[in-house]
């Protein structure tokens, strides 16, 4: 899967444009109104760090007392937002939770929204346990402290890998960040070597 040949300036400008577009999408969705009583909607991930290469934004709530019925009531309010075209609802409690940690029980929604510039995927996580989660703080730290060289390396790797069949479940953004920030990776070749050492798929174009 060859990298798109764009300049560094274009790559950085594209990330800034997507970040601004994501903020517009969240304003249009008015999630705090739809999910009233769930606590504040908190954007996390690449929208916060500014390391965006595609139209995908993550939002979390912490609502320990939320029920499935509460979520569907919120979805009924959200359904009135123009541009919302689909929602995938998942009850990830008990054995269905995404990790072995009981505190990672959640309701998880994948929304599709048609923005003025193109379609967006909006992931909404409703955590059912109030524990410290460093996701937002880590994204803010990246926004403040990542050098231009590091940002460009991350953006180029994410641009290549986000279309891979391995992304994000076998090779994901966490791998990219660790490789670039902690191991000095700057190129696709170096990232492939990093992945091979960890027994992970090293070719973004290869299937399972």
Residue frames relative to the residue before (quaternion, step in Angstrom):
aa qw qx qy qz dx dy dz
X 1.0000 0.0000 0.0000 0.0000 0.00 0.00 0.00
X 0.2324 -0.8174 0.5081 0.1402 3.63 -0.09 1.21
X 0.5159 -0.6348 0.4780 0.3199 3.53 -1.16 0.64
X 0.5055 -0.6085 0.5134 0.3326 3.54 -1.15 0.63
X 0.3501 -0.7576 0.5155 0.1942 3.56 -0.80 1.03
X 0.2513 0.7318 -0.5962 0.2142 3.54 -0.14 1.29
X 0.5651 -0.6185 0.4281 0.3388 3.53 -1.18 0.54
X 0.6675 -0.4768 0.3824 0.4253 3.54 -1.32 0.28
X 0.6593 0.5187 -0.3149 0.4439 3.57 0.91 -0.92
X 0.6558 0.5036 -0.3097 0.4695 3.59 0.99 -0.79
X 0.6364 0.5362 -0.3274 0.4476 3.57 1.02 -0.79
X 0.6837 0.4724 -0.2817 0.4797 3.57 0.91 -0.92
X 0.6498 0.5100 -0.3195 0.4643 3.58 0.99 -0.81
X 0.6365 0.5313 -0.3278 0.4528 3.58 1.02 -0.75
X 0.6402 0.5194 -0.3213 0.4659 3.57 1.02 -0.79
X 0.6528 0.5031 -0.3157 0.4702 3.59 0.98 -0.83
X 0.6516 0.5202 -0.3185 0.4509 3.58 0.97 -0.82
X 0.6591 0.4983 -0.3071 0.4721 3.58 0.97 -0.83
X 0.6224 0.5383 -0.3399 0.4554 3.58 1.03 -0.76
X 0.6678 0.4844 -0.2977 0.4804 3.59 0.95 -0.86
X 0.6388 0.5249 -0.3158 0.4655 3.57 1.03 -0.83
X 0.6327 0.5327 -0.3274 0.4569 3.60 1.01 -0.82
X 0.6365 0.5199 -0.3309 0.4638 3.59 0.99 -0.80
X 0.6377 0.5185 -0.3231 0.4692 3.60 1.03 -0.75
X 0.6339 0.5349 -0.3240 0.4551 3.58 1.00 -0.84
X 0.6825 0.4792 -0.2983 0.4643 3.60 0.86 -0.90
X 0.6159 0.5217 -0.3549 0.4717 3.59 1.05 -0.64
X 0.6624 0.5109 -0.3076 0.4534 3.59 0.97 -0.84
X 0.6828 0.4973 -0.2937 0.4474 3.60 0.98 -0.80
X 0.1564 -0.8303 0.5209 0.1216 3.61 1.18 -0.53
X 0.0362 0.8637 -0.5009 0.0436 3.54 0.86 1.03
X 0.6083 0.5578 -0.3683 0.4280 3.60 1.03 -0.66
X 0.6509 0.4924 -0.3152 0.4843 3.59 1.11 -0.64
X 0.6749 0.4909 -0.3066 0.4578 3.60 0.86 -0.92
X 0.7788 0.2916 -0.1394 0.5376 3.57 0.97 -0.91
X 0.1050 0.8165 -0.5544 0.1219 3.55 0.96 0.86
X 0.7651 0.3187 -0.2608 0.4950 3.55 -0.88 1.00
X 0.6225 0.5397 -0.3373 0.4556 3.58 1.29 -0.12
X 0.5744 -0.5366 0.4058 0.4664 3.59 1.25 -0.12
X 0.6754 -0.5061 0.3291 0.4235 3.60 -1.22 0.21
X 0.4572 -0.6339 0.5486 0.2971 3.53 -1.21 0.65
X 0.0768 -0.8123 0.5781 0.0013 3.56 -0.76 1.04
X 0.3083 -0.7354 0.5769 0.1771 3.56 -0.65 1.13
X 0.0500 -0.7809 0.6226 0.0126 3.56 -1.06 0.78
X 0.7266 0.4880 -0.2904 0.3868 3.55 -1.32 -0.09
X 0.8576 -0.2273 0.1252 0.4440 3.51 -1.27 -0.53
X 0.5545 0.5760 -0.4214 0.4280 3.62 1.12 -0.36
X 0.6809 0.4753 -0.2848 0.4789 3.58 1.03 -0.78
X 0.7095 0.4429 -0.2646 0.4800 3.59 0.91 -0.88
X 0.4174 -0.7094 0.4655 0.3254 3.58 1.17 -0.54
X 0.5555 0.6194 -0.3834 0.4010 3.60 1.28 0.08
X 0.2469 0.8001 -0.4947 0.2327 3.55 0.73 1.17
X 0.0329 -0.7953 0.6049 0.0209 3.55 -1.05 0.82
X 0.7789 0.1455 -0.1381 0.5942 3.61 1.24 0.03
X 0.6100 -0.6004 0.3950 0.3337 3.56 -1.29 0.40
X 0.3852 0.6729 -0.5116 0.3702 3.53 0.23 1.37
X 0.0411 0.8062 -0.5864 0.0667 3.58 -0.69 1.08
X 0.2456 -0.7784 0.5683 0.1037 3.56 -1.09 0.84
X 0.0460 -0.7817 0.6217 -0.0186 3.53 -0.99 0.97
X 0.1008 -0.8017 0.5866 0.0548 3.59 -1.01 0.78
X 0.1352 -0.7139 0.6780 0.1111 3.49 -1.36 0.54
X 0.1919 -0.7215 0.6402 0.1811 3.56 -1.29 0.33
X 0.1609 0.7945 -0.5537 0.1906 3.56 -0.36 1.30
X 0.1825 -0.8452 0.4919 0.1022 3.60 0.32 1.22
X 0.7328 0.4201 -0.2440 0.4765 3.60 1.08 -0.61
X 0.4218 0.7185 -0.4650 0.2995 3.61 1.22 0.09
X 0.1864 -0.7582 0.6163 0.1030 3.54 -1.09 0.79
X 0.6712 -0.4657 0.3708 0.4417 3.55 -1.29 0.21
X 0.6294 0.5340 -0.3362 0.4535 3.59 1.01 -0.76
X 0.6246 0.5314 -0.3376 0.4620 3.59 1.02 -0.77
X 0.6494 0.5196 -0.3192 0.4542 3.58 0.96 -0.88
X 0.6820 0.4766 -0.3009 0.4659 3.59 0.90 -0.83
X 0.5899 0.5401 -0.3676 0.4746 3.59 1.12 -0.53
X 0.6480 0.5045 -0.3081 0.4804 3.57 1.00 -0.85
X 0.6505 0.5199 -0.3172 0.4538 3.58 0.97 -0.83
X 0.6043 0.5486 -0.3579 0.4536 3.58 1.07 -0.64
X 0.6497 0.4848 -0.3168 0.4925 3.59 1.06 -0.72
X 0.6598 0.5182 -0.3093 0.4477 3.57 0.95 -0.90
X 0.5916 0.6137 -0.3631 0.3762 3.59 1.06 -0.70
X 0.6406 0.5455 -0.3265 0.4307 3.58 1.17 -0.43
X 0.5242 0.6371 -0.4184 0.3798 3.60 1.24 -0.10
X 0.4215 -0.6980 0.5072 0.2791 3.62 -0.70 0.98
X 0.7487 0.3831 -0.2856 0.4595 3.58 -0.98 0.83
X 0.5835 0.5468 -0.3883 0.4580 3.60 1.19 -0.31
X 0.1113 -0.8502 0.5143 0.0164 3.59 -0.54 1.16
X 0.8174 -0.0075 0.0290 0.5753 3.62 1.11 -0.47
X 0.0459 -0.7665 0.6391 0.0424 3.54 -1.25 0.55
X 0.1624 -0.7484 0.6378 0.0823 3.54 -0.98 0.96
X 0.1525 -0.8085 0.5668 0.0430 3.59 -0.57 1.20
X 0.0015 -0.7946 0.6068 -0.0168 3.55 -0.95 0.91
X 0.2478 -0.7317 0.6211 0.1319 3.54 -0.93 1.03
X 0.0066 0.8281 -0.5573 0.0603 3.58 -0.27 1.28
X 0.2957 0.7262 -0.5486 0.2903 3.51 0.64 1.22
X 0.7993 0.2857 -0.2056 0.4871 3.55 -1.29 0.32
X 0.8385 -0.1454 0.1184 0.5116 3.57 -0.93 -0.88
X 0.6214 0.5505 -0.3466 0.4366 3.60 1.23 -0.23
X 0.4366 0.7103 -0.4673 0.2942 3.62 1.22 -0.10
X 0.5937 -0.6439 0.3612 0.3201 3.61 -1.09 0.71
X 0.7682 0.1972 -0.1407 0.5926 3.62 1.22 -0.28
X 0.6523 -0.5038 0.3831 0.4170 3.58 -1.30 -0.06
X 0.5849 0.6051 -0.3645 0.3986 3.58 1.24 -0.34
X 0.4579 -0.6972 0.4765 0.2778 3.58 -0.74 1.04
X 0.6403 0.5468 -0.3294 0.4272 3.59 1.09 -0.66
X 0.6379 0.5134 -0.3423 0.4607 3.61 1.24 -0.05
X 0.3062 0.7143 -0.5467 0.3118 3.57 1.16 0.55
X 0.1112 0.8031 -0.5729 0.1207 3.55 -0.98 0.82
X 0.3139 -0.6007 0.6620 0.3201 3.44 -1.51 -0.10
X 0.1101 -0.8143 0.5699 0.0052 3.55 -0.88 0.96
X 0.0773 -0.8039 0.5895 -0.0162 3.54 -0.80 1.09
X 0.1200 -0.7529 0.6425 0.0772 3.55 -1.02 0.85
X 0.0968 -0.8230 0.5597 -0.0002 3.56 -0.42 1.28
X 0.2134 -0.7374 0.6261 0.1367 3.54 -1.20 0.64
X 0.0106 -0.8115 0.5801 -0.0702 3.53 -0.72 1.14
X 0.2948 -0.7508 0.5675 0.1652 3.55 -0.88 0.98
X 0.1294 -0.8048 0.5779 0.0393 3.55 -0.34 1.27
X 0.7013 -0.4726 0.3204 0.4268 3.59 -1.23 0.25
X 0.7560 0.3778 -0.2043 0.4940 3.59 1.08 -0.70
X 0.7823 -0.2344 0.1637 0.5534 3.59 1.24 -0.12
X 0.6529 -0.5395 0.3636 0.3879 3.59 -1.28 0.19
X 0.1946 -0.7787 0.5909 0.0807 3.53 -1.13 0.81
X 0.2462 -0.6884 0.6562 0.1870 3.50 -1.32 0.54
X 0.0580 -0.7970 0.6011 -0.0109 3.58 -0.71 1.10
X 0.1599 -0.7955 0.5819 0.0547 3.57 -0.48 1.24
X 0.0756 -0.7901 0.6082 0.0108 3.57 -0.82 1.05
X 0.0851 -0.7840 0.6147 0.0183 3.56 -0.73 1.11
X 0.1150 -0.7638 0.6325 0.0579 3.56 -0.91 0.96
X 0.2200 -0.8014 0.5471 0.1001 3.55 -0.16 1.33
X 0.2822 -0.7874 0.5322 0.1309 3.57 -0.96 0.90
X 0.7045 0.3279 -0.2615 0.5726 3.57 1.31 0.25
X 0.3280 -0.7548 0.5398 0.1767 3.57 -0.82 1.02
X 0.2441 0.7398 -0.5853 0.2250 3.56 -0.08 1.33
X 0.6148 -0.5443 0.4137 0.3932 3.54 -1.26 0.37
X 0.0041 -0.7757 0.6300 -0.0359 3.55 -0.82 1.06
X 0.3043 -0.8177 0.4631 0.1556 3.60 -0.47 1.18
X 0.3322 0.7972 -0.4718 0.1778 3.60 1.26 0.02
X 0.6924 0.4667 -0.2865 0.4697 3.58 0.79 -0.98
X 0.6626 0.5132 -0.3103 0.4486 3.60 0.89 -0.92
X 0.6452 0.5166 -0.3276 0.4577 3.60 0.99 -0.77
X 0.6525 0.5027 -0.3159 0.4708 3.58 0.99 -0.80
X 0.6424 0.5107 -0.3211 0.4727 3.58 1.01 -0.76
X 0.6284 0.5316 -0.3348 0.4587 3.58 1.04 -0.77
X 0.6306 0.5216 -0.3267 0.4728 3.58 1.00 -0.80
X 0.6501 0.5281 -0.3186 0.4439 3.57 0.90 -0.89
X 0.7192 0.4548 -0.2481 0.4631 3.57 1.00 -0.85
X 0.8469 0.3029 -0.0864 0.4284 3.54 0.77 -1.06
X 0.5380 0.6169 -0.4331 0.3774 3.64 1.09 -0.34
X 0.4103 -0.7026 0.5237 0.2525 3.58 -0.93 0.90
X 0.6626 -0.4857 0.3759 0.4287 3.55 -1.27 0.26
X 0.6292 0.5343 -0.3318 0.4566 3.59 0.99 -0.79
X 0.6697 0.4854 -0.2970 0.4772 3.58 0.93 -0.88
X 0.6446 0.5274 -0.3256 0.4476 3.59 0.93 -0.85
X 0.6622 0.5011 -0.3084 0.4640 3.57 0.93 -0.86
X 0.6419 0.5166 -0.3287 0.4615 3.59 0.96 -0.82
X 0.6578 0.5062 -0.3078 0.4652 3.59 0.94 -0.88
X 0.6729 0.5040 -0.3028 0.4490 3.57 0.85 -0.95
X 0.6716 0.4929 -0.3111 0.4575 3.60 0.92 -0.85
X 0.6589 0.4939 -0.3176 0.4702 3.59 0.96 -0.78
X 0.6620 0.4948 -0.3113 0.4690 3.58 0.92 -0.84
X 0.6177 0.5518 -0.3409 0.4448 3.56 1.03 -0.77
X 0.6777 0.4777 -0.2821 0.4827 3.58 1.02 -0.81
X 0.7817 0.4184 -0.1982 0.4179 3.57 0.77 -1.06
X 0.6011 0.6183 -0.3919 0.3205 3.63 0.97 -0.57
X 0.6661 0.4563 -0.3137 0.4997 3.60 1.25 -0.22
X 0.4792 0.6895 -0.4256 0.3375 3.58 1.27 -0.05
X 0.5284 -0.6202 0.4621 0.3501 3.63 -1.08 0.59
X 0.6294 0.5423 -0.3324 0.4464 3.59 1.23 -0.31
X 0.6604 0.5285 -0.2967 0.4433 3.60 1.22 -0.44
X 0.6625 -0.2493 -0.7048 -0.0472 1.64 -1.81 1.73
X 0.4966 0.7324 -0.3900 0.2546 3.60 1.27 -0.09
X 0.7499 0.2959 -0.2168 0.5505 3.62 1.10 -0.49
X 0.7546 0.0778 -0.0551 0.6492 3.58 1.08 -0.75
X 0.0548 0.8381 -0.5358 0.0867 3.56 -0.56 1.13
X 0.7754 -0.3517 0.2553 0.4582 3.51 -1.33 -0.14
X 0.6022 0.5690 -0.3629 0.4264 3.59 1.05 -0.70
X 0.6406 0.5168 -0.3192 0.4698 3.58 1.04 -0.80
X 0.6406 0.5268 -0.3220 0.4567 3.56 0.97 -0.85
X 0.6800 0.4963 -0.2957 0.4515 3.57 0.85 -0.98
X 0.6627 0.5022 -0.3107 0.4606 3.58 0.89 -0.89
X 0.6545 0.5259 -0.3193 0.4395 3.58 0.90 -0.91
X 0.7244 0.4432 -0.2471 0.4666 3.57 0.84 -1.00
X 0.7654 0.4152 -0.2152 0.4422 3.58 0.73 -1.05
X 0.7878 0.3313 -0.1624 0.4932 3.59 0.99 -0.80
X 0.7930 0.2984 -0.1418 0.5119 3.61 1.14 -0.51
X 0.5282 -0.7014 0.3769 0.2949 3.58 1.23 0.33
X 0.3405 0.7466 -0.5087 0.2605 3.61 1.18 0.37
X 0.0548 -0.8165 0.5747 0.0012 3.55 -0.97 0.91
X 0.7789 0.2864 -0.1511 0.5372 3.64 1.14 -0.38
X 0.6529 -0.4991 0.3896 0.4157 3.54 -1.30 0.28
X 0.6281 0.5387 -0.3389 0.4477 3.60 1.00 -0.78
X 0.6685 0.4834 -0.2977 0.4804 3.59 0.94 -0.86
X 0.6448 0.5122 -0.3269 0.4637 3.59 1.02 -0.74
X 0.6226 0.5303 -0.3434 0.4618 3.59 1.00 -0.73
X 0.6413 0.5059 -0.3228 0.4782 3.59 1.01 -0.79
X 0.6154 0.5458 -0.3273 0.4650 3.59 1.01 -0.82
X 0.6915 0.4831 -0.2793 0.4588 3.58 0.89 -0.95
X 0.6409 0.5341 -0.3312 0.4408 3.59 0.96 -0.84
X 0.6345 0.5403 -0.3293 0.4439 3.58 1.01 -0.79
X 0.7328 0.3992 -0.2152 0.5073 3.57 1.17 -0.57
X 0.5265 -0.6714 0.3900 0.3464 3.57 1.26 0.24
X 0.5021 0.6475 -0.4165 0.3938 3.55 1.20 0.57
X 0.6350 -0.5174 0.3871 0.4234 3.61 -1.16 0.42
X 0.2226 -0.8209 0.5187 0.0870 3.58 -0.75 1.06
X 0.6936 0.4098 -0.2590 0.5328 3.59 1.30 -0.22
X 0.3584 -0.7689 0.4763 0.2310 3.62 -0.41 1.13
X 0.6799 0.5088 -0.2908 0.4408 3.60 1.12 -0.55
X 0.6008 0.5920 -0.3601 0.3986 3.60 1.18 -0.42
X 0.4292 -0.6884 0.5244 0.2586 3.55 -1.12 0.71
X 0.7255 -0.4076 0.3108 0.4593 3.53 -1.30 -0.11
